């Protein structure tokens, strides 16, 4: 999985449309091999981002779980601790 794409499922509060859009953008950039498409490819790029964002939101809306929602602050602290351990910070 691309490191810049974060888990969006089962958080309280739920993932925002901005988070879904950012994940879709990262995915399309990774698959397309460019952070900024050429002018000739901009329309295809934008269409792909919109389609991936819609599919992502549909998936998140359909997923069910019995696990309690995760707390964003706690998960961020865990990620920070893992990064500090990994990179010696």
PDB file of N, CA, C and O in Angstrom:
ATOM      1  N   UNK A   1       0.849  -1.183   0.000  1.00  0.00           N
ATOM      2  CA  UNK A   1       0.000   0.000   0.000  1.00  0.00           C
ATOM      3  C   UNK A   1       0.888   1.237   0.000  1.00  0.00           C
ATOM      4  O   UNK A   1       1.950   1.251   0.622  1.00  0.00           O
ATOM      5  N   UNK A   2       0.460   2.238  -0.678  1.00  0.00           N
ATOM      6  CA  UNK A   2       1.171   3.507  -0.701  1.00  0.00           C
ATOM      7  C   UNK A   2       1.203   4.078   0.718  1.00  0.00           C
ATOM      8  O   UNK A   2       0.176   4.116   1.396  1.00  0.00           O
ATOM      9  N   UNK A   3       2.351   4.510   1.154  1.00  0.00           N
ATOM     10  CA  UNK A   3       2.475   5.022   2.522  1.00  0.00           C
ATOM     11  C   UNK A   3       1.638   6.252   2.785  1.00  0.00           C
ATOM     12  O   UNK A   3       1.224   6.480   3.921  1.00  0.00           O
ATOM     13  N   UNK A   4       1.378   7.046   1.771  1.00  0.00           N
ATOM     14  CA  UNK A   4       0.631   8.281   1.967  1.00  0.00           C
ATOM     15  C   UNK A   4      -0.868   8.068   2.039  1.00  0.00           C
ATOM     16  O   UNK A   4      -1.607   8.983   2.406  1.00  0.00           O
ATOM     17  N   UNK A   5      -1.323   6.889   1.698  1.00  0.00           N
ATOM     18  CA  UNK A   5      -2.752   6.611   1.798  1.00  0.00           C
ATOM     19  C   UNK A   5      -3.012   6.016   3.181  1.00  0.00           C
ATOM     20  O   UNK A   5      -2.446   4.982   3.536  1.00  0.00           O
ATOM     21  N   UNK A   6      -3.849   6.660   3.937  1.00  0.00           N
ATOM     22  CA  UNK A   6      -4.134   6.252   5.313  1.00  0.00           C
ATOM     23  C   UNK A   6      -5.426   5.443   5.388  1.00  0.00           C
ATOM     24  O   UNK A   6      -6.315   5.566   4.545  1.00  0.00           O
ATOM     25  N   UNK A   7      -5.497   4.611   6.429  1.00  0.00           N
ATOM     26  CA  UNK A   7      -6.734   3.882   6.705  1.00  0.00           C
ATOM     27  C   UNK A   7      -7.804   4.912   7.052  1.00  0.00           C
ATOM     28  O   UNK A   7      -7.569   5.812   7.859  1.00  0.00           O
ATOM     29  N   UNK A   8      -8.962   4.778   6.449  1.00  0.00           N
ATOM     30  CA  UNK A   8     -10.052   5.723   6.678  1.00  0.00           C
ATOM     31  C   UNK A   8     -11.254   5.085   7.363  1.00  0.00           C
ATOM     32  O   UNK A   8     -12.160   5.786   7.813  1.00  0.00           O
ATOM     33  N   UNK A   9     -11.263   3.775   7.443  1.00  0.00           N
ATOM     34  CA  UNK A   9     -12.414   3.051   7.989  1.00  0.00           C
ATOM     35  C   UNK A   9     -12.371   2.993   9.514  1.00  0.00           C
ATOM     36  O   UNK A   9     -11.308   2.838  10.114  1.00  0.00           O
ATOM     37  N   UNK A  10     -13.531   3.119  10.118  1.00  0.00           N
ATOM     38  CA  UNK A  10     -13.766   2.906  11.539  1.00  0.00           C
ATOM     39  C   UNK A  10     -13.076   3.924  12.427  1.00  0.00           C
ATOM     40  O   UNK A  10     -12.426   3.567  13.410  1.00  0.00           O
ATOM     41  N   UNK A  11     -13.220   5.198  12.076  1.00  0.00           N
ATOM     42  CA  UNK A  11     -12.730   6.267  12.936  1.00  0.00           C
ATOM     43  C   UNK A  11     -13.903   7.079  13.432  1.00  0.00           C
ATOM     44  O   UNK A  11     -14.945   7.154  12.782  1.00  0.00           O
ATOM     45  N   UNK A  12     -13.724   7.682  14.584  1.00  0.00           N
ATOM     46  CA  UNK A  12     -14.716   8.593  15.130  1.00  0.00           C
ATOM     47  C   UNK A  12     -14.036   9.928  15.315  1.00  0.00           C
ATOM     48  O   UNK A  12     -13.094  10.000  16.104  1.00  0.00           O
ATOM     49  N   UNK A  13     -14.434  10.964  14.663  1.00  0.00           N
ATOM     50  CA  UNK A  13     -15.510  11.040  13.675  1.00  0.00           C
ATOM     51  C   UNK A  13     -15.098  10.357  12.368  1.00  0.00           C
ATOM     52  O   UNK A  13     -13.910  10.151  12.120  1.00  0.00           O
ATOM     53  N   UNK A  14     -16.075  10.011  11.543  1.00  0.00           N
ATOM     54  CA  UNK A  14     -15.781   9.324  10.281  1.00  0.00           C
ATOM     55  C   UNK A  14     -14.900  10.166   9.365  1.00  0.00           C
ATOM     56  O   UNK A  14     -14.776  11.378   9.536  1.00  0.00           O
ATOM     57  N   UNK A  15     -14.300   9.504   8.401  1.00  0.00           N
ATOM     58  CA  UNK A  15     -13.451  10.183   7.425  1.00  0.00           C
ATOM     59  C   UNK A  15     -14.240  11.289   6.723  1.00  0.00           C
ATOM     60  O   UNK A  15     -15.412  11.123   6.385  1.00  0.00           O
ATOM     61  N   UNK A  16     -13.579  12.397   6.519  1.00  0.00           N
ATOM     62  CA  UNK A  16     -14.220  13.525   5.836  1.00  0.00           C
ATOM     63  C   UNK A  16     -14.088  13.358   4.325  1.00  0.00           C
ATOM     64  O   UNK A  16     -13.304  12.540   3.843  1.00  0.00           O
ATOM     65  N   UNK A  17     -14.854  14.132   3.600  1.00  0.00           N
ATOM     66  CA  UNK A  17     -14.743  14.087   2.139  1.00  0.00           C
ATOM     67  C   UNK A  17     -13.365  14.554   1.686  1.00  0.00           C
ATOM     68  O   UNK A  17     -12.863  14.092   0.662  1.00  0.00           O
ATOM     69  N   UNK A  18     -12.747  15.464   2.436  1.00  0.00           N
ATOM     70  CA  UNK A  18     -11.388  15.903   2.107  1.00  0.00           C
ATOM     71  C   UNK A  18     -10.383  14.757   2.254  1.00  0.00           C
ATOM     72  O   UNK A  18      -9.473  14.623   1.436  1.00  0.00           O
ATOM     73  N   UNK A  19     -10.544  13.936   3.286  1.00  0.00           N
ATOM     74  CA  UNK A  19      -9.651  12.795   3.479  1.00  0.00           C
ATOM     75  C   UNK A  19      -9.841  11.759   2.376  1.00  0.00           C
ATOM     76  O   UNK A  19      -8.871  11.181   1.886  1.00  0.00           O
ATOM     77  N   UNK A  20     -11.078  11.530   1.993  1.00  0.00           N
ATOM     78  CA  UNK A  20     -11.375  10.594   0.905  1.00  0.00           C
ATOM     79  C   UNK A  20     -10.771  11.115  -0.396  1.00  0.00           C
ATOM     80  O   UNK A  20     -10.162  10.356  -1.150  1.00  0.00           O
ATOM     81  N   UNK A  21     -10.939  12.402  -0.658  1.00  0.00           N
ATOM     82  CA  UNK A  21     -10.395  13.029  -1.869  1.00  0.00           C
ATOM     83  C   UNK A  21      -8.860  12.935  -1.880  1.00  0.00           C
ATOM     84  O   UNK A  21      -8.265  12.642  -2.916  1.00  0.00           O
ATOM     85  N   UNK A  22      -8.226  13.185  -0.731  1.00  0.00           N
ATOM     86  CA  UNK A  22      -6.765  13.120  -0.654  1.00  0.00           C
ATOM     87  C   UNK A  22      -6.264  11.702  -0.916  1.00  0.00           C
ATOM     88  O   UNK A  22      -5.258  11.518  -1.602  1.00  0.00           O
ATOM     89  N   UNK A  23      -6.952  10.706  -0.380  1.00  0.00           N
ATOM     90  CA  UNK A  23      -6.567   9.317  -0.621  1.00  0.00           C
ATOM     91  C   UNK A  23      -6.727   8.965  -2.096  1.00  0.00           C
ATOM     92  O   UNK A  23      -5.876   8.286  -2.670  1.00  0.00           O
ATOM     93  N   UNK A  24      -7.805   9.420  -2.704  1.00  0.00           N
ATOM     94  CA  UNK A  24      -8.032   9.156  -4.128  1.00  0.00           C
ATOM     95  C   UNK A  24      -6.945   9.812  -4.972  1.00  0.00           C
ATOM     96  O   UNK A  24      -6.436   9.205  -5.914  1.00  0.00           O
ATOM     97  N   UNK A  25      -6.593  11.034  -4.640  1.00  0.00           N
ATOM     98  CA  UNK A  25      -5.548  11.748  -5.366  1.00  0.00           C
ATOM     99  C   UNK A  25      -4.211  11.013  -5.257  1.00  0.00           C
ATOM    100  O   UNK A  25      -3.505  10.862  -6.254  1.00  0.00           O
ATOM    101  N   UNK A  26      -3.861  10.557  -4.057  1.00  0.00           N
ATOM    102  CA  UNK A  26      -2.613   9.820  -3.871  1.00  0.00           C
ATOM    103  C   UNK A  26      -2.613   8.533  -4.681  1.00  0.00           C
ATOM    104  O   UNK A  26      -1.609   8.180  -5.300  1.00  0.00           O
ATOM    105  N   UNK A  27      -3.738   7.837  -4.674  1.00  0.00           N
ATOM    106  CA  UNK A  27      -3.843   6.589  -5.435  1.00  0.00           C
ATOM    107  C   UNK A  27      -3.648   6.839  -6.926  1.00  0.00           C
ATOM    108  O   UNK A  27      -2.871   6.140  -7.576  1.00  0.00           O
ATOM    109  N   UNK A  28      -4.343   7.824  -7.468  1.00  0.00           N
ATOM    110  CA  UNK A  28      -4.248   8.106  -8.902  1.00  0.00           C
ATOM    111  C   UNK A  28      -2.841   8.581  -9.258  1.00  0.00           C
ATOM    112  O   UNK A  28      -2.314   8.220 -10.310  1.00  0.00           O
ATOM    113  N   UNK A  29      -2.235   9.377  -8.399  1.00  0.00           N
ATOM    114  CA  UNK A  29      -0.857   9.802  -8.643  1.00  0.00           C
ATOM    115  C   UNK A  29       0.081   8.600  -8.705  1.00  0.00           C
ATOM    116  O   UNK A  29       0.943   8.514  -9.580  1.00  0.00           O
ATOM    117  N   UNK A  30      -0.096   7.681  -7.770  1.00  0.00           N
ATOM    118  CA  UNK A  30       0.763   6.493  -7.718  1.00  0.00           C
ATOM    119  C   UNK A  30       0.564   5.630  -8.959  1.00  0.00           C
ATOM    120  O   UNK A  30       1.534   5.234  -9.604  1.00  0.00           O
ATOM    121  N   UNK A  31      -0.665   5.345  -9.288  1.00  0.00           N
ATOM    122  CA  UNK A  31      -0.965   4.496 -10.441  1.00  0.00           C
ATOM    123  C   UNK A  31      -0.553   5.180 -11.742  1.00  0.00           C
ATOM    124  O   UNK A  31      -0.031   4.533 -12.650  1.00  0.00           O
ATOM    125  N   UNK A  32      -0.788   6.490 -11.829  1.00  0.00           N
ATOM    126  CA  UNK A  32      -0.469   7.239 -13.038  1.00  0.00           C
ATOM    127  C   UNK A  32       1.009   7.569 -13.185  1.00  0.00           C
ATOM    128  O   UNK A  32       1.468   7.924 -14.271  1.00  0.00           O
ATOM    129  N   UNK A  33       1.751   7.451 -12.090  1.00  0.00           N
ATOM    130  CA  UNK A  33       3.185   7.686 -12.146  1.00  0.00           C
ATOM    131  C   UNK A  33       3.590   9.141 -12.214  1.00  0.00           C
ATOM    132  O   UNK A  33       4.714   9.452 -12.609  1.00  0.00           O
ATOM    133  N   UNK A  34       2.695  10.040 -11.837  1.00  0.00           N
ATOM    134  CA  UNK A  34       3.027  11.462 -11.880  1.00  0.00           C
ATOM    135  C   UNK A  34       2.277  12.201 -10.780  1.00  0.00           C
ATOM    136  O   UNK A  34       1.114  11.908 -10.504  1.00  0.00           O
ATOM    137  N   UNK A  35       2.946  13.154 -10.159  1.00  0.00           N
ATOM    138  CA  UNK A  35       2.267  13.960  -9.140  1.00  0.00           C
ATOM    139  C   UNK A  35       1.418  15.049  -9.779  1.00  0.00           C
ATOM    140  O   UNK A  35       0.430  15.501  -9.200  1.00  0.00           O
ATOM    141  N   UNK A  36       1.811  15.465 -10.971  1.00  0.00           N
ATOM    142  CA  UNK A  36       1.022  16.458 -11.703  1.00  0.00           C
ATOM    143  C   UNK A  36       0.966  16.020 -13.158  1.00  0.00           C
ATOM    144  O   UNK A  36       1.997  15.936 -13.825  1.00  0.00           O
ATOM    145  N   UNK A  37      -0.233  15.741 -13.651  1.00  0.00           N
ATOM    146  CA  UNK A  37      -0.341  15.281 -15.037  1.00  0.00           C
ATOM    147  C   UNK A  37      -0.075  16.411 -16.030  1.00  0.00           C
ATOM    148  O   UNK A  37      -0.176  17.591 -15.695  1.00  0.00           O
ATOM    149  N   UNK A  38       0.261  16.028 -17.233  1.00  0.00           N
ATOM    150  CA  UNK A  38       0.413  17.016 -18.297  1.00  0.00           C
ATOM    151  C   UNK A  38      -0.952  17.594 -18.628  1.00  0.00           C
ATOM    152  O   UNK A  38      -1.982  17.032 -18.255  1.00  0.00           O
ATOM    153  N   UNK A  39      -0.954  18.710 -19.324  1.00  0.00           N
ATOM    154  CA  UNK A  39      -2.224  19.331 -19.710  1.00  0.00           C
ATOM    155  C   UNK A  39      -3.070  18.378 -20.547  1.00  0.00           C
ATOM    156  O   UNK A  39      -4.297  18.379 -20.451  1.00  0.00           O
ATOM    157  N   UNK A  40      -2.411  17.567 -21.366  1.00  0.00           N
ATOM    158  CA  UNK A  40      -3.131  16.616 -22.215  1.00  0.00           C
ATOM    159  C   UNK A  40      -3.822  15.527 -21.398  1.00  0.00           C
ATOM    160  O   UNK A  40      -4.819  14.954 -21.837  1.00  0.00           O
ATOM    161  N   UNK A  41      -3.290  15.244 -20.210  1.00  0.00           N
ATOM    162  CA  UNK A  41      -3.844  14.165 -19.379  1.00  0.00           C
ATOM    163  C   UNK A  41      -4.675  14.672 -18.197  1.00  0.00           C
ATOM    164  O   UNK A  41      -5.207  13.869 -17.430  1.00  0.00           O
ATOM    165  N   UNK A  42      -4.791  15.988 -18.042  1.00  0.00           N
ATOM    166  CA  UNK A  42      -5.459  16.547 -16.872  1.00  0.00           C
ATOM    167  C   UNK A  42      -6.903  16.074 -16.738  1.00  0.00           C
ATOM    168  O   UNK A  42      -7.328  15.717 -15.639  1.00  0.00           O
ATOM    169  N   UNK A  43      -7.660  16.062 -17.817  1.00  0.00           N
ATOM    170  CA  UNK A  43      -9.069  15.658 -17.745  1.00  0.00           C
ATOM    171  C   UNK A  43      -9.204  14.198 -17.321  1.00  0.00           C
ATOM    172  O   UNK A  43     -10.057  13.865 -16.497  1.00  0.00           O
ATOM    173  N   UNK A  44      -8.365  13.330 -17.882  1.00  0.00           N
ATOM    174  CA  UNK A  44      -8.402  11.912 -17.516  1.00  0.00           C
ATOM    175  C   UNK A  44      -8.010  11.731 -16.052  1.00  0.00           C
ATOM    176  O   UNK A  44      -8.602  10.920 -15.340  1.00  0.00           O
ATOM    177  N   UNK A  45      -7.022  12.481 -15.613  1.00  0.00           N
ATOM    178  CA  UNK A  45      -6.557  12.433 -14.226  1.00  0.00           C
ATOM    179  C   UNK A  45      -7.678  12.862 -13.280  1.00  0.00           C
ATOM    180  O   UNK A  45      -7.971  12.171 -12.304  1.00  0.00           O
ATOM    181  N   UNK A  46      -8.302  14.003 -13.572  1.00  0.00           N
ATOM    182  CA  UNK A  46      -9.388  14.508 -12.730  1.00  0.00           C
ATOM    183  C   UNK A  46     -10.573  13.544 -12.690  1.00  0.00           C
ATOM    184  O   UNK A  46     -11.181  13.339 -11.640  1.00  0.00           O
ATOM    185  N   UNK A  47     -10.892  12.960 -13.835  1.00  0.00           N
ATOM    186  CA  UNK A  47     -11.990  11.992 -13.898  1.00  0.00           C
ATOM    187  C   UNK A  47     -11.669  10.765 -13.046  1.00  0.00           C
ATOM    188  O   UNK A  47     -12.545  10.244 -12.355  1.00  0.00           O
ATOM    189  N   UNK A  48     -10.428  10.306 -13.090  1.00  0.00           N
ATOM    190  CA  UNK A  48     -10.013   9.145 -12.298  1.00  0.00           C
ATOM    191  C   UNK A  48     -10.070   9.453 -10.808  1.00  0.00           C
ATOM    192  O   UNK A  48     -10.522   8.618 -10.025  1.00  0.00           O
ATOM    193  N   UNK A  49      -9.621  10.631 -10.406  1.00  0.00           N
ATOM    194  CA  UNK A  49      -9.667  11.014  -8.987  1.00  0.00           C
ATOM    195  C   UNK A  49     -11.114  11.033  -8.501  1.00  0.00           C
ATOM    196  O   UNK A  49     -11.410  10.534  -7.415  1.00  0.00           O
ATOM    197  N   UNK A  50     -12.009  11.601  -9.291  1.00  0.00           N
ATOM    198  CA  UNK A  50     -13.424  11.644  -8.906  1.00  0.00           C
ATOM    199  C   UNK A  50     -14.011  10.245  -8.793  1.00  0.00           C
ATOM    200  O   UNK A  50     -14.766   9.962  -7.863  1.00  0.00           O
ATOM    201  N   UNK A  51     -13.669   9.363  -9.737  1.00  0.00           N
ATOM    202  CA  UNK A  51     -14.197   7.991  -9.707  1.00  0.00           C
ATOM    203  C   UNK A  51     -13.661   7.216  -8.507  1.00  0.00           C
ATOM    204  O   UNK A  51     -14.408   6.493  -7.849  1.00  0.00           O
ATOM    205  N   UNK A  52     -12.372   7.366  -8.221  1.00  0.00           N
ATOM    206  CA  UNK A  52     -11.776   6.665  -7.074  1.00  0.00           C
ATOM    207  C   UNK A  52     -12.352   7.212  -5.767  1.00  0.00           C
ATOM    208  O   UNK A  52     -12.622   6.442  -4.845  1.00  0.00           O
ATOM    209  N   UNK A  53     -12.541   8.511  -5.677  1.00  0.00           N
ATOM    210  CA  UNK A  53     -13.125   9.101  -4.470  1.00  0.00           C
ATOM    211  C   UNK A  53     -14.549   8.591  -4.254  1.00  0.00           C
ATOM    212  O   UNK A  53     -14.930   8.265  -3.130  1.00  0.00           O
ATOM    213  N   UNK A  54     -15.323   8.524  -5.318  1.00  0.00           N
ATOM    214  CA  UNK A  54     -16.703   8.019  -5.203  1.00  0.00           C
ATOM    215  C   UNK A  54     -16.716   6.560  -4.778  1.00  0.00           C
ATOM    216  O   UNK A  54     -17.504   6.169  -3.917  1.00  0.00           O
ATOM    217  N   UNK A  55     -15.849   5.754  -5.374  1.00  0.00           N
ATOM    218  CA  UNK A  55     -15.780   4.331  -5.014  1.00  0.00           C
ATOM    219  C   UNK A  55     -15.310   4.167  -3.570  1.00  0.00           C
ATOM    220  O   UNK A  55     -15.796   3.294  -2.852  1.00  0.00           O
ATOM    221  N   UNK A  56     -14.370   5.002  -3.150  1.00  0.00           N
ATOM    222  CA  UNK A  56     -13.879   4.940  -1.772  1.00  0.00           C
ATOM    223  C   UNK A  56     -14.977   5.292  -0.792  1.00  0.00           C
ATOM    224  O   UNK A  56     -15.153   4.608   0.216  1.00  0.00           O
ATOM    225  N   UNK A  57     -15.717   6.351  -1.075  1.00  0.00           N
ATOM    226  CA  UNK A  57     -16.805   6.749  -0.183  1.00  0.00           C
ATOM    227  C   UNK A  57     -17.887   5.673  -0.134  1.00  0.00           C
ATOM    228  O   UNK A  57     -18.433   5.386   0.932  1.00  0.00           O
ATOM    229  N   UNK A  58     -18.195   5.082  -1.276  1.00  0.00           N
ATOM    230  CA  UNK A  58     -19.178   3.999  -1.320  1.00  0.00           C
ATOM    231  C   UNK A  58     -18.714   2.821  -0.474  1.00  0.00           C
ATOM    232  O   UNK A  58     -19.501   2.228   0.264  1.00  0.00           O
ATOM    233  N   UNK A  59     -17.438   2.488  -0.584  1.00  0.00           N
ATOM    234  CA  UNK A  59     -16.884   1.394   0.225  1.00  0.00           C
ATOM    235  C   UNK A  59     -16.986   1.716   1.705  1.00  0.00           C
ATOM    236  O   UNK A  59     -17.470   0.894   2.483  1.00  0.00           O
ATOM    237  N   UNK A  60     -16.541   2.892   2.105  1.00  0.00           N
ATOM    238  CA  UNK A  60     -16.577   3.267   3.522  1.00  0.00           C
ATOM    239  C   UNK A  60     -17.998   3.256   4.066  1.00  0.00           C
ATOM    240  O   UNK A  60     -18.226   2.856   5.208  1.00  0.00           O
ATOM    241  N   UNK A  61     -18.955   3.692   3.252  1.00  0.00           N
ATOM    242  CA  UNK A  61     -20.354   3.701   3.682  1.00  0.00           C
ATOM    243  C   UNK A  61     -20.919   2.287   3.847  1.00  0.00           C
ATOM    244  O   UNK A  61     -21.827   2.071   4.650  1.00  0.00           O
ATOM    245  N   UNK A  62     -20.387   1.333   3.093  1.00  0.00           N
ATOM    246  CA  UNK A  62     -20.922  -0.029   3.111  1.00  0.00           C
ATOM    247  C   UNK A  62     -20.249  -0.932   4.136  1.00  0.00           C
ATOM    248  O   UNK A  62     -20.824  -1.941   4.545  1.00  0.00           O
ATOM    249  N   UNK A  63     -19.034  -0.579   4.556  1.00  0.00           N
ATOM    250  CA  UNK A  63     -18.310  -1.442   5.489  1.00  0.00           C
ATOM    251  C   UNK A  63     -18.981  -1.453   6.861  1.00  0.00           C
ATOM    252  O   UNK A  63     -19.468  -0.430   7.341  1.00  0.00           O
ATOM    253  N   UNK A  64     -18.993  -2.635   7.479  1.00  0.00           N
ATOM    254  CA  UNK A  64     -19.519  -2.780   8.833  1.00  0.00           C
ATOM    255  C   UNK A  64     -18.460  -3.444   9.689  1.00  0.00           C
ATOM    256  O   UNK A  64     -17.629  -4.204   9.193  1.00  0.00           O
ATOM    257  N   UNK A  65     -18.498  -3.154  10.966  1.00  0.00           N
ATOM    258  CA  UNK A  65     -17.553  -3.750  11.895  1.00  0.00           C
ATOM    259  C   UNK A  65     -18.174  -3.796  13.279  1.00  0.00           C
ATOM    260  O   UNK A  65     -19.043  -2.992  13.616  1.00  0.00           O
ATOM    261  N   UNK A  66     -17.717  -4.737  14.064  1.00  0.00           N
ATOM    262  CA  UNK A  66     -18.149  -4.803  15.455  1.00  0.00           C
ATOM    263  C   UNK A  66     -17.099  -4.183  16.372  1.00  0.00           C
ATOM    264  O   UNK A  66     -17.326  -4.037  17.573  1.00  0.00           O
ATOM    265  N   UNK A  67     -15.950  -3.819  15.804  1.00  0.00           N
ATOM    266  CA  UNK A  67     -14.884  -3.193  16.593  1.00  0.00           C
ATOM    267  C   UNK A  67     -15.288  -1.768  16.949  1.00  0.00           C
ATOM    268  O   UNK A  67     -15.959  -1.090  16.171  1.00  0.00           O
ATOM    269  N   UNK A  68     -14.878  -1.325  18.123  1.00  0.00           N
ATOM    270  CA  UNK A  68     -15.181   0.067  18.476  1.00  0.00           C
ATOM    271  C   UNK A  68     -14.398   1.023  17.573  1.00  0.00           C
ATOM    272  O   UNK A  68     -13.303   0.690  17.118  1.00  0.00           O
ATOM    273  N   UNK A  69     -14.949   2.198  17.315  1.00  0.00           N
ATOM    274  CA  UNK A  69     -14.238   3.160  16.462  1.00  0.00           C
ATOM    275  C   UNK A  69     -12.895   3.548  17.069  1.00  0.00           C
ATOM    276  O   UNK A  69     -12.746   3.630  18.288  1.00  0.00           O
ATOM    277  N   UNK A  70     -11.926   3.785  16.194  1.00  0.00           N
ATOM    278  CA  UNK A  70     -10.601   4.200  16.641  1.00  0.00           C
ATOM    279  C   UNK A  70     -10.602   5.703  16.867  1.00  0.00           C
ATOM    280  O   UNK A  70     -11.322   6.453  16.208  1.00  0.00           O
ATOM    281  N   UNK A  71      -9.781   6.117  17.810  1.00  0.00           N
ATOM    282  CA  UNK A  71      -9.612   7.531  18.125  1.00  0.00           C
ATOM    283  C   UNK A  71      -8.450   8.078  17.299  1.00  0.00           C
ATOM    284  O   UNK A  71      -7.349   7.527  17.333  1.00  0.00           O
ATOM    285  N   UNK A  72      -8.689   9.141  16.571  1.00  0.00           N
ATOM    286  CA  UNK A  72      -7.662   9.699  15.684  1.00  0.00           C
ATOM    287  C   UNK A  72      -6.403  10.122  16.444  1.00  0.00           C
ATOM    288  O   UNK A  72      -5.291   9.891  15.969  1.00  0.00           O
ATOM    289  N   UNK A  73      -6.564  10.733  17.607  1.00  0.00           N
ATOM    290  CA  UNK A  73      -5.407  11.202  18.374  1.00  0.00           C
ATOM    291  C   UNK A  73      -4.560  10.036  18.870  1.00  0.00           C
ATOM    292  O   UNK A  73      -3.331  10.103  18.835  1.00  0.00           O
ATOM    293  N   UNK A  74      -5.201   8.979  19.326  1.00  0.00           N
ATOM    294  CA  UNK A  74      -4.468   7.808  19.804  1.00  0.00           C
ATOM    295  C   UNK A  74      -3.728   7.143  18.652  1.00  0.00           C
ATOM    296  O   UNK A  74      -2.566   6.763  18.793  1.00  0.00           O
ATOM    297  N   UNK A  75      -4.393   7.002  17.523  1.00  0.00           N
ATOM    298  CA  UNK A  75      -3.754   6.384  16.351  1.00  0.00           C
ATOM    299  C   UNK A  75      -2.591   7.240  15.847  1.00  0.00           C
ATOM    300  O   UNK A  75      -1.572   6.698  15.418  1.00  0.00           O
ATOM    301  N   UNK A  76      -2.725   8.551  15.890  1.00  0.00           N
ATOM    302  CA  UNK A  76      -1.642   9.441  15.477  1.00  0.00           C
ATOM    303  C   UNK A  76      -0.450   9.309  16.417  1.00  0.00           C
ATOM    304  O   UNK A  76       0.699   9.313  15.975  1.00  0.00           O
ATOM    305  N   UNK A  77      -0.724   9.191  17.709  1.00  0.00           N
ATOM    306  CA  UNK A  77       0.359   9.020  18.685  1.00  0.00           C
ATOM    307  C   UNK A  77       1.087   7.695  18.462  1.00  0.00           C
ATOM    308  O   UNK A  77       2.312   7.629  18.567  1.00  0.00           O
ATOM    309  N   UNK A  78       0.331   6.645  18.154  1.00  0.00           N
ATOM    310  CA  UNK A  78       0.955   5.345  17.867  1.00  0.00           C
ATOM    311  C   UNK A  78       1.850   5.443  16.637  1.00  0.00           C
ATOM    312  O   UNK A  78       2.966   4.923  16.634  1.00  0.00           O
ATOM    313  N   UNK A  79       1.361   6.107  15.594  1.00  0.00           N
ATOM    314  CA  UNK A  79       2.144   6.259  14.362  1.00  0.00           C
ATOM    315  C   UNK A  79       3.408   7.059  14.632  1.00  0.00           C
ATOM    316  O   UNK A  79       4.472   6.733  14.107  1.00  0.00           O
ATOM    317  N   UNK A  80       3.302   8.088  15.437  1.00  0.00           N
ATOM    318  CA  UNK A  80       4.456   8.911  15.772  1.00  0.00           C
ATOM    319  C   UNK A  80       5.487   8.085  16.541  1.00  0.00           C
ATOM    320  O   UNK A  80       6.687   8.201  16.292  1.00  0.00           O
ATOM    321  N   UNK A  81       5.025   7.256  17.470  1.00  0.00           N
ATOM    322  CA  UNK A  81       5.928   6.402  18.235  1.00  0.00           C
ATOM    323  C   UNK A  81       6.618   5.384  17.330  1.00  0.00           C
ATOM    324  O   UNK A  81       7.809   5.116  17.491  1.00  0.00           O
ATOM    325  N   UNK A  82       5.872   4.815  16.375  1.00  0.00           N
ATOM    326  CA  UNK A  82       6.481   3.862  15.435  1.00  0.00           C
ATOM    327  C   UNK A  82       7.534   4.550  14.579  1.00  0.00           C
ATOM    328  O   UNK A  82       8.598   3.987  14.323  1.00  0.00           O
ATOM    329  N   UNK A  83       7.238   5.767  14.138  1.00  0.00           N
ATOM    330  CA  UNK A  83       8.197   6.525  13.314  1.00  0.00           C
ATOM    331  C   UNK A  83       9.445   6.855  14.123  1.00  0.00           C
ATOM    332  O   UNK A  83      10.559   6.755  13.609  1.00  0.00           O
ATOM    333  N   UNK A  84       9.274   7.242  15.369  1.00  0.00           N
ATOM    334  CA  UNK A  84      10.423   7.569  16.217  1.00  0.00           C
ATOM    335  C   UNK A  84      11.298   6.338  16.417  1.00  0.00           C
ATOM    336  O   UNK A  84      12.525   6.432  16.386  1.00  0.00           O
ATOM    337  N   UNK A  85      10.673   5.194  16.622  1.00  0.00           N
ATOM    338  CA  UNK A  85      11.424   3.951  16.778  1.00  0.00           C
ATOM    339  C   UNK A  85      12.147   3.572  15.491  1.00  0.00           C
ATOM    340  O   UNK A  85      13.302   3.148  15.520  1.00  0.00           O
ATOM    341  N   UNK A  86      11.462   3.728  14.368  1.00  0.00           N
ATOM    342  CA  UNK A  86      12.013   3.358  13.075  1.00  0.00           C
ATOM    343  C   UNK A  86      13.154   4.280  12.664  1.00  0.00           C
ATOM    344  O   UNK A  86      14.188   3.824  12.175  1.00  0.00           O
ATOM    345  N   UNK A  87      12.956   5.583  12.865  1.00  0.00           N
ATOM    346  CA  UNK A  87      13.916   6.571  12.359  1.00  0.00           C
ATOM    347  C   UNK A  87      14.811   7.173  13.453  1.00  0.00           C
ATOM    348  O   UNK A  87      15.614   8.068  13.187  1.00  0.00           O
ATOM    349  N   UNK A  88      14.660   6.674  14.674  1.00  0.00           N
ATOM    350  CA  UNK A  88      15.524   7.143  15.761  1.00  0.00           C
ATOM    351  C   UNK A  88      15.280   8.570  16.201  1.00  0.00           C
ATOM    352  O   UNK A  88      16.212   9.294  16.551  1.00  0.00           O
ATOM    353  N   UNK A  89      14.003   8.973  16.181  1.00  0.00           N
ATOM    354  CA  UNK A  89      13.677  10.372  16.549  1.00  0.00           C
ATOM    355  C   UNK A  89      13.141  10.436  17.870  1.00  0.00           C
ATOM    356  O   UNK A  89      12.811  11.520  18.350  1.00  0.00           O
TER     357      UNK A  89
END
